[in-house]
Amino acid sequence: MSTSNTPAAPANIVHEAIDERQYVRTRMNARVRLAGAGREPLEADLADISLGGIGLLHEAPLTIGALYDASIQLRLNQVDLAIEGKVRIVSQRGKEVGAQFVDLDAQKRDILRYLISAYLSGEVADINGLFNVMQRENYIKARKHQQARARTPGERLRAIAGTALYTAAGLAALGFVGYKGYLLFFRIPALQATVASNAQVISMPDNGYVKYLLPADATEVRTGQPLANISTQLATSFTSPADMKALADLAPGDLQALLGRASVETVINSPCDCQVWYPSQPLDGYGYKAAPMMHLLPKGEAMFVRANVPFDKLADVSRVRSVNMQVFGLDQHFSGKVVDARSDELNHNLALTIQPDSPLPAAAYQKAVAVDLYLGLPFGSGN
């Protein structure tokens, strides 16, 4: 018998898992007889077998690289089957010996492949092989579990931080989706909104020249105070023979006035004690009929917001729980309540009157407003 001194395997050698090998291996209840030129025949138990080689259980050391004629003796349902082949010893760890097939012909490989498939599927198995097939996956998992090592404190900290980060990201995404859903079902944004007041609008009575009589820095006026001087020409038309006869009987001065050659001077006075707001820069010059000159805002009356929403939201107006408003140019947000709802025939939508909870500054008049109406639950009062 050949002997060799092989160094002991290190304790930290990691064995490859069964499902990670080049060839699928399975355990069979068989004996292997090895014979070589100039060597005493020996027998060993078969540990496992694959298309690439066999694993043996043999106590005595064997020579690495030695060639043997192997005869694998299988007992299958009272039938003895022998597979002959040549093997080379490639490793030995204690009593575990690894041998590789050398020049295994195609016919024997097909027989061996069928036997391995039959054992793996459970079609052919003795009591030991049956337990091996049933527990094969558990065996692999147990080996993999044995190779696991404990995590270091740094790795545990990174794992906790990563879990917390993904959890926070998931909760943030869930909160964002919930918030968007809330805005979709419980918020009505206004189509357009402006700050308004019960103001008196002073407009041009006719085409003509206007001269503003208020100082440039004036913001308030008193009742009866002159606001502007309007100069227009008298407009006259003749549509019948009676008009022509009356024209012939007029004195020259009256005729000149009728033909539009005389101008009419008009002074517009303030009807109230009000604040003055100009829709455009007050410049003296020519103005057109109905052009707004100034707005007079009554003192002591709070301004409000006019907002337009789609007409189909009329049924939801009674459910409005709160109103959030932000005037363009102001950082402050204002709350309020809906006090009136009317049909806007011009824009074909619903016009709401919103009274702010706190007074709006005079500088906010006629400015655009972002308005959001928040609804309560359908079965709630909405207040």
Steps between C-alpha positions, in 0.01 A plus 500: 500500500631843414524756775568871504528759767249776420485815712191544713239734349475840668205542733359796308462324162154574357342206317301582191129432524355209305296727272810706416716215356568450131317165501201402706599252769283254684553234762457133411525183705787332318845355540802585285782263424832660398778309327824629352816367342737387772250598770297286731127517422293682758133570569335816626148632561355743246432840662356676193520483123471734201588504132836648592612261769427317823548558869632208707526420868834330567704507818845429352681778313520480121748650256381826346503469121499121499288324232267214591257276318175556686201268514189657651271227639133614522212301649170597327185310592669163541710565187876557516637761261870567446644805329862472398726799448840651565544763772777724627542585869486882525454572873477343842390657828507248775289211379327707228662425163422684176549316170452627144376291207752454219389403147141414597330398174165642384298184575615485860441875540141455377443215746650703780295806404178297508584353840577841647173645359303204636650540846443876503136463392436222749413238238786279620603524865565278796408610849819706539469650151135586560585701809780667306260609221241630746752695707730618223385864505521508877849357479609781267345766718662354810844513338449858385377597843810353659718733291323816623694727732391751758474861388725764642349797690579724202315270261203482736494879525507535121221245469286686755571833329410357158179348634405827668576694182285275280223504761507880515496521120204263484308693766577829321374359170188366672440837667547681168248275326256543789540879491441510123194283544369733771550802272323319218186412695483769770630819334343738248747746344348822369522560126563871563466735795558870574473731798187714465305764691170687481679778315355777286663512158540847346505470118521741208148629415593559137797535272703804601791640695553426868701687760546345842453748787636283786862527617727225373549348847134519606357169626176623660226744400213670680138532395461775237873535433576561127653197335542583130402754236346361178485702176277359223334627186121512464390225264206592272325309218222604258263223389180663375369805299373649824859497632612693190221761542592546868864541396409791268322686783801483743722794585865481380631422852256220554571360154875486579430297814277259314760437230750384762728794491442580870643287788328411828702509824405259779649457848461162673480517881546220753171343619649366826784496746702230327842367416620560145633223276610560142470211249782661298741790532288822532616713206332809363395457138237368269268229629237277346142453611449245783875471565551456880680794659510404869341273760368642828517248784267576796677544832420255775385223263715188484604371162408150387605247235304403193591149380371294207471121514342248256123502517488126571658569841184673623394193702840495675494865610291410804776258608776765502679466835778755455632745243865583439588815305829660398501841335757557230789704638421420866671225699215467749232233458141594580212281608135576441152365436263492206213746555333499158482297178356626172497399136750692288330528161802666340749223584242219520610381842425548869601828665572478874533788744755420773529713812852490652531436874752786528487832307687517172739794450396779263795411273337164426204651313446354150797262538484135402447245776576126519196343669467139623170374642538198731199274542381303798364146492180448298301417815647793700372853532795645311544782752 
